[in-house]
Amino acid sequence: MKLRVLALCLIGFIAQAQQPLIRKDKITIARDSYGIPHIFAPTDPEVAYGLAYAHSEDDFKTIQTLILTGKGKLGTYLGKKGAPVDFVFGLLNTRKVVDQQIKSMDPKFLQLVQGYLLGLEAFGKAHPSEVLNKHVFPIALEDYIATTMFSVAIFCGVDKTLPKILDGSIPSLPGFTGEGSNAFAIKSSKSATGEPMLVINAHQPIEGATAFYEAHVQSDEGWNILGGLFPGGPLIFHGTTPNLAWAHTVNFQDKIDVYQLQTDKAHPGQYKVDGEWLTLQKRKIKLNIKGIPFPVTKVAYESIYGPTVKSPAGAYFSLRLPSLMDAGALQQWYAMNRATNFTEFKAALNQNHLPMFNIMYADKDDNIFYISNGKMPYRNAKYNWASTLPGNTRETLWEKFKPVDALPQHLNPASGYLFNTNHSPFMATAENENLNPSNYDKYDGYETYHNNRSQRAKDLIDTYDKISLEDLKRIKFDRQLPAKILYPYGLDASVLFTLDATKYPALTTIIKGIQQWDHVTNIESVEALYYNIAYYQASKIRKSASKDPLTESEAVELVQYVHDFLRKHYGRLDVTLGEFQRLKRGDQDWPQAGMPDVLAAVMSEPMGESQRKMNSGDAYIGFVKFPKDGGLPLIETVNTFGASSHPESKHFSDQRELYQAQKTKRMTLDKAEVLKNAERIYQPE
């Protein structure tokens, strides 16, 4: 017990020693006409403090749920809904890695995070009625970094892989997704004005823990960047500095491996590796659940491969992820934030802490760059890494990672452009300059296909000899699918488009509507509505994302469903996409154009029985142009709703009209201009 107390005191001393000097009177928060916070302070930690305070004003509740996650205490607020998250957090045990690695982290980065956490705590003290419960504060530095590790692991596929193990469906075939993001980089040689440009376009949930929040942070130490971050983020995840800009899109390399352990009844609690029986490590995870007066204890397992769970059939499966081995992702993002040129930016990437995300880059020196970034292990070529792996040999136990220079990447292609829409890194520019996939390890699992967005983007880019900013906007905001549709569930060029309407006279209107559709997904389109309904229903007919063509009976079943749905809920067949698909915030909703996997993508979920509401897709959007005179970049952005999550705020949905009209607002990195035009200037309490 004495040793435990001593250890806790030591941890407290370390955390205290890392705390930076925060002078609240030196921190300025300037809110522009859209409520976007611009934070100015002498030091980076003081800026982070101001960012935490400003973001808490807008969305303190969501930030707190992230903090509770990092303590394994989400169940104390959300009850039974939070308990599974707490269990998975305990299972992945990211705090253990943080404790091992934190002493080797950059002290400047740790001070930045401490400044951010102090800002959160200051807001909580100033607004005690908004604190969710007693478990939120205080916030340990280690818990916070463990939360960021956990979040990245979820992005890397834990949320999709664990359920497959627990319901017995592992392994499964990979498929397309309608979600994603877009990014474009244009070199001066391809630019109509001779000025480099970048498009930042994240496709994320439009509300909640992974919805982008826009902010501008600037310190006297040289940190100056505007862009998007998630709730609880102490820095910008992608955005624009005076010298450079970058965008992220999600990539789909093989970031997670699943191993089945060799067990038998004669060796309970053990598993066999290379002929030796090893003990399966056990940990008890106490789940504190709101409404239940006592902790619920669950057992988490761990093998030499990683976190381990038991399937319904009694088999044990282990997960191995690079993201669970490295606590430095945020530290790398900080280095990217602070980079002033391509050399420094590339040095930040070479830290190799960030386990995923495509990175699209442009700068004022006319460099454009793209990398399918990832923390990719060296894997043994004897095994099929796309499937479940044998967990009974150390031959499958990878330990080392490839250098960043071994990943697919382009720097300044002669074509003058680079783009990614979550598609193949081997289709990033002009065909004669694309990388050859045979030069890269097939076990890394790189995408090799176009999706609807990439094919449509490529078709549009190829129509331009030179591209202007307005051209880029037209491409990015495009709502048309390519001539050959590339969807899962057999919806691409399938019999759905070739059904003989004369055989099904009662369904003629729907059949001909789909076949005559121009592939445009505007709100007034009736034909787009037919296809949209069929798209979501197809996943219920096809249990996997198989690309096998629909059979005629399946196609007729889909058409019949569309017909019956519209007759039942609308009493007519001439319903438009905008009547069915809505953008909703608070007690208001509006018609919403778009579909999954168009460049202006829209994913939706049921809203009542007769409509769907957008829940994800085209979200934070930024256009950046670096002027010839070397001055500050020209920046235009828009977000789905507004800066505030409070319905009573005028910034709750004040960008919504711009967003739906596919227009932007002008932003700036110029402190003097921000202060001159700010609607409100103040300091944290």
C-alpha positions as CSV (number, residue, x, y, z in Angstrom):
1,M,0.0,0.0,0.0
2,K,2.8,2.4,0.9
3,L,4.4,1.8,-2.5
4,R,1.2,2.5,-4.2
5,V,0.8,5.8,-2.4
6,L,4.4,6.7,-3.2
7,A,3.8,6.0,-6.9
8,L,0.7,8.1,-6.9
9,C,2.5,11.0,-5.3
10,L,5.3,10.6,-7.8
11,I,2.9,10.7,-10.7
12,G,1.3,13.8,-9.2
13,F,4.7,15.5,-8.8
14,I,5.5,14.7,-12.4
15,A,2.2,16.1,-13.7
16,Q,2.7,19.2,-11.5
17,A,6.2,19.7,-12.7
18,Q,5.0,19.7,-16.3
19,Q,2.3,22.4,-15.7
20,P,3.1,25.5,-17.7
21,L,2.8,29.1,-16.5
22,I,-0.7,30.3,-17.5
23,R,-1.4,34.1,-17.5
24,K,-5.1,34.4,-18.2
25,D,-4.7,38.2,-18.6
26,K,-2.4,37.6,-21.6
27,I,-4.9,35.3,-23.4
28,T,-7.2,36.9,-25.9
29,I,-10.3,35.1,-27.4
30,A,-11.7,37.0,-30.4
31,R,-15.0,35.7,-31.8
32,D,-15.6,36.6,-35.5
33,S,-19.0,37.2,-37.0
34,Y,-19.7,33.5,-37.2
35,G,-18.6,32.8,-33.6
36,I,-15.3,31.1,-34.7
37,P,-12.8,31.5,-31.9
38,H,-9.4,33.1,-32.7
39,I,-7.0,32.5,-29.8
40,F,-4.0,34.8,-29.2
41,A,-1.4,34.5,-26.4
42,P,2.3,34.7,-25.8
43,T,2.9,30.9,-25.5
44,D,1.6,27.8,-27.0
45,P,0.3,26.4,-23.7
46,E,-1.6,29.6,-23.0
47,V,-3.1,29.4,-26.5
48,A,-4.2,25.8,-25.8
49,Y,-5.7,27.0,-22.5
50,G,-7.7,29.6,-24.4
51,L,-8.7,27.1,-27.0
52,A,-10.0,24.7,-24.3
53,Y,-11.9,27.5,-22.7
54,A,-13.5,28.8,-26.0
55,H,-14.4,25.3,-27.2
56,S,-15.9,24.5,-23.8
57,E,-18.2,27.5,-24.2
58,D,-19.5,26.0,-27.4
59,D,-19.5,22.3,-26.6
60,F,-18.5,21.5,-23.0
61,K,-20.8,18.5,-22.8
62,T,-19.2,16.6,-25.7
63,I,-15.7,17.4,-24.5
64,Q,-16.5,16.0,-21.0
65,T,-17.8,12.7,-22.5
66,L,-14.3,12.3,-24.1
67,I,-12.7,13.0,-20.7
68,L,-14.9,10.4,-19.0
69,T,-14.0,7.9,-21.7
70,G,-10.3,8.4,-20.8
71,K,-11.0,7.5,-17.2
72,G,-13.2,4.5,-18.1
73,K,-16.1,6.3,-16.5
74,L,-18.5,7.1,-19.4
75,G,-21.0,4.7,-17.8
76,T,-21.3,7.1,-14.8
77,Y,-22.9,9.6,-17.2
78,L,-24.5,7.5,-20.0
79,G,-25.4,4.5,-17.9
80,K,-25.7,1.2,-19.8
81,K,-24.9,2.9,-23.1
82,G,-21.6,4.0,-21.8
83,A,-20.5,0.7,-20.2
84,P,-19.5,-1.0,-23.5
85,V,-17.2,1.9,-24.3
86,D,-15.7,1.7,-20.8
87,F,-15.0,-2.0,-21.3
88,V,-13.4,-1.6,-24.7
89,F,-11.3,1.2,-23.3
90,G,-10.2,-1.0,-20.5
91,L,-9.6,-3.9,-22.9
92,L,-7.3,-1.9,-25.1
93,N,-5.4,-0.6,-22.1
94,T,-3.9,2.4,-23.7
95,R,-3.1,4.0,-20.4
96,K,-0.4,1.3,-19.9
97,V,1.4,2.4,-23.1
98,V,1.1,6.0,-22.1
99,D,2.7,5.3,-18.8
100,Q,5.6,3.6,-20.6
101,Q,6.2,6.3,-23.2
102,I,5.3,9.6,-21.6
103,K,8.8,10.3,-20.1
104,S,10.3,10.2,-23.6
105,M,7.7,12.6,-25.1
106,D,8.6,16.2,-26.1
107,P,8.3,18.4,-23.0
108,K,6.9,21.2,-25.1
109,F,4.2,19.0,-26.3
110,L,3.3,17.9,-22.8
111,Q,3.2,21.5,-21.7
112,L,0.8,22.3,-24.5
113,V,-1.5,19.5,-23.4
114,Q,-1.2,20.6,-19.7
115,G,-2.2,24.1,-20.8
116,Y,-5.3,22.7,-22.6
117,L,-6.3,20.6,-19.6
118,L,-6.0,23.6,-17.3
119,G,-8.3,25.5,-19.6
120,L,-10.9,22.8,-19.3
121,E,-10.6,22.7,-15.6
122,A,-10.9,26.5,-15.4
123,F,-14.1,26.4,-17.4
124,G,-15.5,23.7,-15.2
125,K,-14.7,25.7,-12.0
126,A,-16.3,28.8,-13.6
127,H,-19.4,26.9,-14.7
128,P,-20.0,24.2,-12.1
129,S,-23.6,23.6,-13.1
130,E,-22.4,22.4,-16.5
131,V,-20.1,19.7,-15.1
132,L,-21.6,16.3,-15.9
133,N,-20.6,14.5,-12.7
134,K,-17.8,14.3,-10.1
135,H,-15.7,11.9,-12.3
136,V,-14.8,14.5,-14.9
137,F,-12.2,16.5,-12.9
138,P,-9.4,16.5,-12.2
139,I,-7.9,15.4,-15.5
140,A,-4.6,13.5,-15.5
141,L,-2.3,14.1,-18.4
142,E,-1.8,10.4,-18.8
143,D,-5.6,9.7,-18.9
144,Y,-6.0,12.4,-21.6
145,I,-3.3,11.0,-23.9
146,A,-4.7,7.5,-23.4
147,T,-8.0,8.8,-24.6
148,T,-6.4,10.1,-27.8
149,M,-4.8,6.7,-28.4
150,F,-8.1,5.0,-27.9
151,S,-9.8,7.4,-30.4
152,V,-7.2,6.7,-33.0
153,A,-7.5,2.9,-32.4
154,I,-11.3,3.3,-33.1
155,F,-10.5,5.1,-36.4
156,C,-8.2,2.2,-37.2
157,G,-11.0,-0.3,-37.1
158,V,-11.5,-1.6,-33.6
159,D,-15.2,-0.5,-33.6
160,K,-15.8,-2.7,-36.7
161,T,-13.6,-5.7,-35.8
162,L,-14.6,-6.4,-32.2
163,P,-18.3,-6.8,-33.0
164,K,-17.5,-9.3,-35.6
165,I,-15.6,-11.4,-33.1
166,L,-18.3,-11.1,-30.5
167,D,-21.1,-12.1,-32.8
168,G,-19.0,-14.9,-34.4
169,S,-18.8,-13.4,-37.9
170,I,-15.1,-13.0,-38.1
171,P,-13.5,-13.1,-40.8
172,S,-15.5,-11.0,-43.2
173,L,-14.9,-9.6,-46.7
174,P,-13.9,-5.9,-47.0
175,G,-16.2,-3.7,-48.9
176,F,-16.8,-0.1,-50.0
177,T,-18.1,2.5,-47.7
178,G,-20.1,5.6,-48.6
179,E,-18.2,7.6,-45.9
180,G,-14.9,9.3,-46.5
181,S,-13.3,12.7,-47.3
182,N,-11.9,14.6,-50.2
183,A,-8.6,16.4,-50.7
184,F,-7.0,18.1,-53.7
185,A,-3.6,19.8,-54.2
186,I,-2.9,22.0,-57.2
187,K,0.6,23.1,-58.2
188,S,1.1,26.5,-59.9
189,S,1.7,24.8,-63.2
190,K,-1.9,23.4,-63.1
191,S,-3.4,26.6,-61.5
192,A,-5.2,29.1,-63.7
193,T,-3.6,31.9,-61.7
194,G,-0.3,30.3,-61.1
195,E,-1.0,30.0,-57.4
196,P,-0.8,26.7,-55.5
197,M,-4.1,25.6,-53.9
198,L,-5.4,23.0,-51.5
199,V,-8.9,21.7,-50.7
200,I,-9.6,20.4,-47.2
201,N,-12.9,18.4,-47.1
202,A,-13.6,16.1,-44.2
203,H,-16.5,13.7,-44.4
204,Q,-17.4,13.1,-40.7
205,P,-20.4,12.9,-38.5
206,I,-22.0,16.4,-38.5
207,E,-22.6,16.4,-34.7
208,G,-21.0,14.7,-31.7
209,A,-17.5,13.5,-30.7
210,T,-16.0,13.4,-34.2
211,A,-17.7,16.4,-35.7
212,F,-15.2,19.1,-36.8
213,Y,-14.9,22.4,-34.8
214,E,-13.2,25.3,-36.5
215,A,-10.7,27.5,-34.6
216,H,-7.7,29.7,-35.2
217,V,-4.7,29.5,-32.7
218,Q,-1.8,31.9,-32.7
219,S,1.1,32.4,-30.2
220,D,4.0,34.7,-30.1
221,E,6.2,31.6,-30.3
222,G,5.3,31.1,-34.0
223,W,2.2,28.8,-33.8
224,N,-0.4,30.2,-36.2
225,I,-2.9,27.8,-37.8
226,L,-6.6,27.8,-38.7
227,G,-8.5,24.6,-39.3
228,G,-10.6,21.8,-37.9
229,L,-10.3,19.8,-34.7
230,F,-12.5,17.4,-32.8
231,P,-14.0,18.1,-29.4
232,G,-11.2,17.6,-26.8
233,G,-8.5,18.4,-29.3
234,P,-5.7,20.7,-28.1
235,L,-4.5,21.6,-31.6
236,I,-5.6,21.7,-35.2
237,F,-5.9,18.3,-36.9
238,H,-5.8,19.7,-40.5
239,G,-5.8,23.3,-41.7
240,T,-3.7,26.2,-42.9
241,T,-0.6,28.1,-41.6
242,P,0.9,31.2,-43.1
243,N,3.3,28.9,-45.1
244,L,1.5,25.6,-45.7
245,A,-1.7,23.6,-45.5
246,W,-2.7,20.0,-45.3
247,A,-5.8,17.9,-45.4
248,H,-6.6,14.4,-44.0
249,T,-8.7,11.7,-45.6
250,V,-9.2,8.2,-44.1
251,N,-7.2,5.4,-45.7
252,F,-7.9,1.7,-45.5
253,Q,-4.6,-0.1,-45.3
254,D,-4.5,-3.2,-43.1
255,K,-4.2,-1.4,-39.7
256,I,-5.5,-4.3,-37.6
257,D,-4.7,-8.0,-37.4
258,V,-6.8,-10.6,-35.8
259,Y,-5.3,-13.9,-34.4
260,Q,-7.1,-17.0,-33.2
261,L,-5.4,-18.5,-30.3
262,Q,-4.8,-22.3,-29.9
263,T,-6.6,-23.5,-26.8
264,D,-8.1,-26.7,-25.4
265,K,-10.0,-27.9,-22.4
266,A,-7.0,-29.7,-21.0
267,H,-5.1,-26.4,-20.5
268,P,-7.7,-23.9,-19.1
269,G,-6.5,-20.3,-19.1
270,Q,-3.6,-21.1,-21.5
271,Y,-2.8,-20.9,-25.2
272,K,-0.2,-22.6,-27.2
273,V,2.6,-20.8,-29.1
274,D,5.4,-22.7,-30.8
275,G,4.7,-25.8,-28.8
276,E,4.7,-24.0,-25.4
277,W,1.6,-23.3,-23.3
278,L,1.5,-19.7,-22.2
279,T,-0.8,-18.2,-19.6
280,L,-3.6,-16.0,-20.9
281,Q,-3.3,-12.8,-18.8
282,K,-6.5,-11.6,-17.1
283,R,-7.4,-8.2,-15.8
284,K,-10.6,-7.2,-14.0
285,I,-12.3,-4.1,-15.3
286,K,-14.7,-2.4,-13.0
287,L,-17.5,-0.7,-14.8
288,N,-19.3,2.1,-12.9
289,I,-22.7,2.4,-14.4
290,K,-25.2,5.1,-13.6
291,G,-28.3,3.6,-12.0
292,I,-26.5,0.5,-10.7
293,P,-25.4,1.0,-7.1
294,F,-22.3,-1.3,-7.3
295,P,-19.5,-1.8,-9.8
296,V,-19.9,-4.4,-12.5
297,T,-16.8,-6.5,-13.0
298,K,-15.8,-7.8,-16.4
299,V,-12.7,-9.8,-17.3
300,A,-10.3,-8.6,-20.1
301,Y,-7.7,-10.9,-21.5
302,E,-4.4,-10.3,-23.1
303,S,-2.0,-12.5,-25.1
304,I,1.4,-11.8,-26.5
305,Y,-0.4,-10.6,-29.6
306,G,-2.5,-8.1,-27.8
307,P,-6.0,-7.5,-26.3
308,T,-8.0,-10.7,-26.4
309,V,-11.7,-11.5,-26.3
310,K,-13.8,-14.7,-26.4
311,S,-16.2,-15.5,-29.2
312,P,-19.7,-17.0,-28.6
313,A,-18.2,-20.4,-29.7
314,G,-15.6,-20.2,-27.0
315,A,-12.6,-19.4,-29.2
316,Y,-10.2,-16.7,-28.2
317,F,-9.2,-13.9,-30.6
318,S,-6.4,-11.3,-30.1
319,L,-6.2,-7.9,-31.8
320,R,-2.9,-6.4,-32.8
321,L,-2.8,-2.7,-33.9
322,P,0.2,-0.3,-34.4
323,S,-2.1,2.4,-32.9
324,L,-2.0,0.5,-29.6
325,M,1.8,0.6,-29.4
326,D,2.5,4.3,-29.9
327,A,1.2,7.2,-27.8
328,G,2.7,9.9,-29.9
329,A,0.0,10.7,-32.5
330,L,-0.9,14.1,-30.9
331,Q,2.8,14.9,-30.5
332,Q,3.3,14.4,-34.3
333,W,0.2,16.6,-35.1
334,Y,1.8,19.3,-32.9
335,A,5.0,19.1,-34.9
336,M,2.9,19.3,-38.1
337,N,1.1,22.4,-36.7
338,R,4.5,24.1,-36.0
339,A,6.1,23.3,-39.3
340,T,7.1,26.3,-41.4
341,N,8.1,24.6,-44.7
342,F,8.0,21.2,-46.4
343,T,11.3,20.1,-44.9
344,E,10.0,20.6,-41.4
345,F,6.6,19.1,-42.3
346,K,8.3,16.0,-43.7
347,A,10.4,15.7,-40.5
348,A,7.2,15.7,-38.5
349,L,5.8,12.9,-40.6
350,N,9.1,11.0,-40.1
351,Q,8.3,10.7,-36.4
352,N,6.0,7.9,-37.6
353,H,3.6,8.2,-34.7
354,L,0.4,8.7,-36.7
355,P,-0.9,5.2,-37.6
356,M,-3.2,6.2,-40.4
357,F,-4.7,9.0,-42.6
358,N,-3.9,10.1,-46.1
359,I,-2.2,13.5,-46.0
360,M,-2.6,16.0,-48.8
361,Y,-0.3,19.0,-48.7
362,A,0.5,22.3,-50.5
363,D,2.6,25.3,-49.6
364,K,3.6,28.8,-50.6
365,D,6.8,27.5,-52.1
366,D,4.8,25.6,-54.7
367,N,5.3,22.1,-53.3
368,I,2.4,19.7,-53.4
369,F,2.6,16.3,-51.7
370,Y,0.5,13.3,-51.0
371,I,1.2,10.3,-48.8
372,S,-0.9,7.3,-47.8
373,N,0.4,7.6,-44.3
374,G,0.4,4.7,-41.8
375,K,2.4,2.9,-39.2
376,M,2.9,-0.3,-41.3
377,P,4.6,-3.4,-39.8
378,Y,6.9,-5.8,-41.5
379,R,4.7,-8.9,-42.0
380,N,5.8,-12.4,-42.8
381,A,4.9,-13.2,-46.4
382,K,4.1,-16.8,-45.5
383,Y,0.7,-15.8,-44.1
384,N,-2.6,-14.4,-45.4
385,W,-2.8,-11.1,-43.6
386,A,-6.2,-10.3,-45.1
387,S,-7.8,-13.1,-43.0
388,T,-7.7,-14.4,-39.4
389,L,-4.2,-15.4,-38.5
390,P,-2.8,-18.3,-36.5
391,G,-2.1,-17.2,-33.0
392,N,0.1,-20.2,-32.2
393,T,3.4,-19.1,-33.7
394,R,5.7,-16.1,-33.3
395,E,6.1,-16.0,-37.0
396,T,2.9,-13.9,-37.1
397,L,4.0,-11.7,-34.2
398,W,5.3,-8.6,-36.0
399,E,7.3,-6.1,-34.0
400,K,9.0,-3.6,-36.4
401,F,7.6,-0.9,-38.6
402,K,8.5,0.4,-42.0
403,P,10.0,3.9,-42.4
404,V,7.7,6.6,-43.7
405,D,9.7,6.8,-47.0
406,A,8.6,3.2,-47.8
407,L,4.9,4.4,-48.0
408,P,3.2,5.4,-51.3
409,Q,3.7,9.1,-51.8
410,H,4.1,11.8,-54.5
411,L,6.0,15.1,-54.4
412,N,5.4,17.7,-57.2
413,P,4.2,15.4,-60.0
414,A,4.6,16.9,-63.5
415,S,0.8,16.7,-63.9
416,G,0.5,19.5,-61.3
417,Y,-2.2,17.9,-59.3
418,L,-2.9,15.3,-56.6
419,F,-6.1,14.1,-55.1
420,N,-7.6,11.5,-52.8
421,T,-11.2,10.6,-52.0
422,N,-10.4,7.5,-49.8
423,H,-9.5,5.6,-52.9
424,S,-6.3,3.9,-54.1
425,P,-3.0,5.7,-53.5
426,F,-2.0,4.3,-56.9
427,M,-4.6,6.5,-58.6
428,A,-3.6,9.9,-57.2
429,T,-2.6,11.9,-60.3
430,A,-2.2,11.5,-64.1
431,E,-2.2,7.9,-65.2
432,N,1.4,8.1,-66.6
433,E,2.7,9.3,-63.2
434,N,0.7,7.0,-60.9
435,L,2.7,4.7,-58.6
436,N,2.9,1.0,-59.5
437,P,1.2,-1.1,-56.7
438,S,3.6,-4.0,-57.5
439,N,6.4,-1.8,-55.9
440,Y,4.7,-1.9,-52.5
441,D,4.0,-4.7,-50.0
442,K,0.7,-6.3,-50.9
443,Y,0.3,-7.2,-47.2
444,D,-0.1,-3.6,-46.3
445,G,-3.6,-3.8,-47.8
446,Y,-3.6,-0.6,-49.9
447,E,-6.7,0.2,-51.8
448,T,-6.5,-0.6,-55.5
449,Y,-9.9,0.7,-56.6
450,H,-11.7,3.9,-57.7
451,N,-14.8,4.8,-55.8
452,N,-17.6,7.0,-57.1
453,R,-16.0,10.2,-55.8
454,S,-12.5,9.5,-57.2
455,Q,-13.8,8.4,-60.6
456,R,-16.1,11.5,-60.8
457,A,-13.3,13.8,-59.6
458,K,-10.8,12.4,-62.1
459,D,-13.4,12.8,-64.9
460,L,-13.8,16.4,-64.0
461,I,-10.1,17.2,-63.5
462,D,-9.3,15.8,-66.9
463,T,-11.6,18.4,-68.5
464,Y,-9.3,21.3,-67.4
465,D,-6.0,22.3,-68.8
466,K,-5.7,24.8,-65.9
467,I,-7.8,24.8,-62.8
468,S,-9.1,28.0,-61.0
469,L,-10.4,28.3,-57.5
470,E,-13.9,28.4,-58.9
471,D,-13.2,25.2,-60.8
472,L,-12.0,23.5,-57.7
473,K,-15.2,24.6,-55.9
474,R,-17.3,23.1,-58.8
475,I,-15.4,19.8,-58.5
476,K,-15.6,19.6,-54.7
477,F,-19.3,20.6,-54.5
478,D,-20.3,18.2,-57.3
479,R,-23.4,16.1,-56.6
480,Q,-23.3,13.8,-59.7
481,L,-22.3,10.1,-59.7
482,P,-20.0,8.9,-62.5
483,A,-21.4,7.4,-65.6
484,K,-20.6,3.9,-64.2
485,I,-21.8,3.8,-60.7
486,L,-19.4,2.0,-58.2
487,Y,-21.5,0.9,-55.2
488,P,-21.5,-2.3,-53.2
489,Y,-24.5,-4.7,-52.9
490,G,-24.5,-5.2,-56.7
491,L,-26.0,-1.8,-57.3
492,D,-23.4,-0.8,-59.9
493,A,-24.4,-1.3,-63.6
494,S,-26.6,-4.2,-62.4
495,V,-29.8,-5.6,-63.7
496,L,-31.5,-2.8,-61.7
497,F,-30.7,-0.5,-64.7
498,T,-31.7,-3.1,-67.3
499,L,-35.0,-4.5,-66.0
500,D,-37.7,-4.9,-68.6
501,A,-40.4,-2.6,-67.4
502,T,-43.0,-4.3,-69.6
503,K,-42.7,-7.4,-67.4
504,Y,-43.6,-5.4,-64.3
505,P,-46.3,-2.9,-65.3
506,A,-47.2,-1.9,-61.8
507,L,-43.5,-0.9,-61.2
508,T,-43.0,0.9,-64.5
509,T,-42.6,4.4,-63.0
510,I,-39.9,3.3,-60.6
511,I,-38.0,1.1,-63.1
512,K,-38.0,3.8,-65.8
513,G,-37.1,6.5,-63.3
514,I,-34.0,4.7,-62.2
515,Q,-33.0,3.8,-65.8
516,Q,-33.5,7.4,-67.0
517,W,-31.8,9.0,-64.0
518,D,-29.0,11.5,-64.9
519,H,-27.0,10.5,-61.8
520,V,-27.5,14.0,-60.3
521,T,-28.5,14.0,-56.6
522,N,-30.2,17.4,-56.3
523,I,-33.1,18.0,-53.9
524,E,-35.7,18.2,-56.7
525,S,-34.7,14.9,-58.2
526,V,-37.4,12.2,-58.0
527,E,-35.2,9.6,-59.7
528,A,-32.3,10.2,-57.2
529,L,-34.9,9.5,-54.4
530,Y,-35.7,6.1,-56.0
531,Y,-32.1,5.1,-56.1
532,N,-31.4,6.5,-52.6
533,I,-34.2,4.3,-51.1
534,A,-32.9,1.3,-53.0
535,Y,-29.4,1.9,-51.9
536,Y,-30.2,1.7,-48.2
537,Q,-32.6,-1.2,-48.6
538,A,-30.0,-3.2,-50.6
539,S,-27.9,-3.6,-47.5
540,K,-30.8,-5.5,-45.9
541,I,-31.1,-7.9,-48.9
542,R,-27.4,-8.4,-49.2
543,K,-25.8,-9.2,-45.8
544,S,-22.3,-8.5,-47.1
545,A,-20.9,-5.7,-49.3
546,S,-20.6,-8.2,-52.2
547,K,-20.1,-6.6,-55.6
548,D,-21.8,-9.5,-57.3
549,P,-24.6,-8.2,-59.6
550,L,-28.1,-8.3,-58.3
551,T,-30.2,-11.1,-59.6
552,E,-33.4,-10.1,-61.4
553,S,-35.5,-11.2,-58.4
554,E,-33.4,-9.1,-56.0
555,A,-33.7,-6.1,-58.3
556,V,-37.5,-6.5,-58.5
557,E,-37.6,-6.8,-54.8
558,L,-35.8,-3.5,-54.4
559,V,-38.1,-1.7,-56.9
560,Q,-41.2,-3.2,-55.2
561,Y,-39.9,-1.9,-51.9
562,V,-39.4,1.6,-53.3
563,H,-42.9,1.6,-54.8
564,D,-44.6,0.3,-51.6
565,F,-42.7,2.6,-49.3
566,L,-43.7,5.7,-51.3
567,R,-47.3,4.6,-51.6
568,K,-47.6,3.9,-47.9
569,H,-45.9,7.0,-46.6
570,Y,-46.6,9.6,-49.2
571,G,-49.5,8.3,-51.2
572,R,-47.7,9.1,-54.5
573,L,-44.6,8.3,-56.5
574,D,-43.4,11.7,-57.5
575,V,-41.6,12.4,-54.2
576,T,-38.4,14.4,-54.4
577,L,-35.1,13.6,-52.7
578,G,-35.4,16.8,-50.6
579,E,-38.8,15.7,-49.2
580,F,-37.3,12.5,-48.0
581,Q,-33.8,13.4,-47.0
582,R,-33.4,16.2,-44.5
583,L,-30.7,18.2,-42.7
584,K,-31.8,18.6,-39.1
585,R,-30.6,20.6,-36.1
586,G,-32.6,21.3,-33.1
587,D,-36.3,21.7,-33.9
588,Q,-35.7,22.7,-37.5
589,D,-35.0,20.7,-40.7
590,W,-34.4,21.5,-44.3
591,P,-34.3,19.6,-47.6
592,Q,-30.8,18.1,-48.2
593,A,-29.3,17.1,-51.5
594,G,-26.6,14.5,-52.0
595,M,-26.0,10.8,-51.5
596,P,-23.3,8.5,-50.1
597,D,-20.1,8.7,-52.2
598,V,-20.9,11.7,-54.3
599,L,-18.2,14.4,-53.9
600,A,-20.6,16.4,-51.7
601,A,-21.4,13.2,-49.8
602,V,-24.4,12.7,-47.6
603,M,-24.9,9.7,-45.3
604,S,-28.2,9.5,-43.5
605,E,-30.2,7.6,-40.8
606,P,-34.0,7.0,-40.4
607,M,-36.0,9.9,-39.1
608,G,-39.4,8.5,-38.2
609,E,-40.9,6.0,-40.6
610,S,-41.0,8.1,-43.8
611,Q,-37.8,10.2,-43.9
612,R,-34.0,10.1,-43.4
613,K,-31.8,12.7,-41.8
614,M,-28.2,13.5,-42.7
615,N,-25.9,12.3,-39.9
616,S,-22.5,12.3,-41.7
617,G,-20.8,13.3,-44.9
618,D,-19.7,16.6,-46.3
619,A,-18.7,18.5,-43.3
620,Y,-15.8,20.9,-42.6
621,I,-14.7,22.4,-46.0
622,G,-11.7,24.6,-46.7
623,F,-10.2,26.2,-49.8
624,V,-6.7,27.6,-49.6
625,K,-4.7,29.6,-52.2
626,F,-1.2,30.8,-51.7
627,P,-0.8,34.1,-53.4
628,K,2.1,34.9,-55.8
629,D,3.2,37.9,-53.6
630,G,4.1,35.5,-50.8
631,G,1.5,37.1,-48.4
632,L,-0.9,35.2,-46.1
633,P,-2.9,32.5,-47.8
634,L,-6.4,33.2,-49.0
635,I,-8.8,31.0,-47.0
636,E,-12.4,30.2,-47.5
637,T,-14.3,27.7,-45.2
638,V,-17.7,26.5,-44.3
639,N,-19.0,24.0,-41.7
640,T,-22.3,22.2,-41.7
641,F,-24.1,24.2,-38.9
642,G,-22.2,26.6,-36.7
643,A,-19.7,27.0,-34.0
644,S,-22.0,26.5,-31.0
645,S,-23.9,23.4,-29.9
646,H,-26.3,25.5,-27.8
647,P,-29.7,26.0,-29.5
648,E,-30.2,29.4,-28.1
649,S,-27.0,30.7,-29.7
650,K,-27.1,32.6,-32.9
651,H,-24.2,30.5,-34.0
652,F,-26.1,27.2,-33.6
653,S,-26.8,27.0,-37.3
654,D,-25.7,30.3,-38.8
655,Q,-23.4,28.6,-41.4
656,R,-26.2,26.2,-42.5
657,E,-27.5,28.4,-45.2
658,L,-24.1,28.9,-46.7
659,Y,-23.4,25.1,-46.4
660,Q,-26.6,24.1,-48.3
661,A,-26.0,26.8,-50.9
662,Q,-22.4,25.4,-51.3
663,K,-20.9,28.8,-50.5
664,T,-18.1,29.8,-48.2
665,K,-17.0,32.4,-45.7
666,R,-13.7,34.2,-45.8
667,M,-11.2,33.5,-43.0
668,T,-7.8,35.0,-42.2
669,L,-4.7,34.3,-40.2
670,D,-4.0,38.0,-39.8
671,K,-4.3,38.9,-36.1
672,A,-4.8,42.6,-36.8
673,E,-7.7,41.9,-39.2
674,V,-9.3,39.5,-36.8
675,L,-9.2,41.9,-33.9
676,K,-10.4,44.8,-36.1
677,N,-13.5,42.9,-37.2
678,A,-14.2,40.7,-34.2
679,E,-17.7,40.8,-32.8
680,R,-16.4,40.0,-29.3
681,I,-13.0,40.1,-27.6
682,Y,-12.5,38.8,-24.1
683,Q,-10.3,36.8,-21.8
684,P,-11.0,33.5,-20.0
685,E,-12.6,33.9,-16.6
